[in-house]
């Protein structure tokens, strides 16, 4: 069984028991969170599609950890203008484990 959820402005295809890194969620490590914006639920050939979400469907997950991703380096360079700008960025994330999908 799998589902497509929306969190942090992005869509993720999830299955029960898998680990996933999503945008940072304001919750404590070890707590349980539920996602109610479920766009699709599939179980073999049986697929349920929402318009835009499925009413009453939830995906529950347990929060494993919080952290920051790898550094991304941004360089802006203008040739012949004596201009170069450097910047770095590390995005915050929350690692979750999907514990259940219910329609």
N, C-alpha and C positions, 0 to 999 in steps of 0.2 A: 504494500500500500504506500502511495506517495501523495504529496500535496504540494501546491504552489502557494506560498505566503508572501505578504508584503510587509517589510519592515525597513525603516531607514530610507524610504524612497526607492528601494530596490526589490526585485522579485527573486525568490529563491525556491528551487525545487528541493524538497526535503523528504526523507524517509525515516522511519522509526529506527532509533539506535545510532544515527550518524551524527558526527560532530560538524559544526558550522561556525564560521566567523562572520558576524554581522556588525553593523554600525553600533557604536557604544550605546548600551542600555543602562538606565539609571536603576540598578537593582544590585543587591548584595550577592556575593559569591555563595553558591549552595542553595539559593532560593529558586522557586519555581515560577515560571512566567508562562502566560498563555497568549497566543496570537489569534485574534478573531477575524482578521482580514485574510480569509482563505479564498483564493480565486478558483482553485480546481482541486478535486480529489479523484485519484485514479486507483482502481483495484483490479489489475488484470485488464480485461476488455471493458469493464464497467467504469466509465468516466463521467463525473458530474462537474459541469461547468457553471459558475455563478454569473450573475448579471448585475453588477460586477463582482459581488462576493456571494458566497454560499451562506444563507441564513442558518445560524445555529452551529456552524462548523467551527471547531477550535483545534489548534495544534499546541500541545504543551511541551515545554522544554525546561531543562535545568541549566542554570548558569554555572559554568566551570571556572572561568577566569576572565579577567580584564587585562588588556595590554595595549601595546603600540606596535604598529607594523614596521616594516623596513623603511629606511630613509629613502625618499625620492628626491633627487637633485634637479633643480630647475635652473637653467642658465639662459639668460636673454642676452643676445649679442648683436650689435649693429656694426657691420663692417665699415671701415674707413671713418667712423665717427668717434673713436676712442671711448667706446661705451661697452661695458660688460657688467651684468648684474647676476649675482648668484643667490640662490635661496634653497632651503631644504624644508621638507615636510614629513612628519610621521603621523599617520592617522590612528586614532584610538579605535579599538575593536573590543567586542565581547564574544568570547567563545562559548557556544551553547551545545547541549546534547539534546536531541529530539527524543522525548519520552513517550509521546502518544499522539495519535491522529484520530479525531472523532468527528463523525458527520452528524 
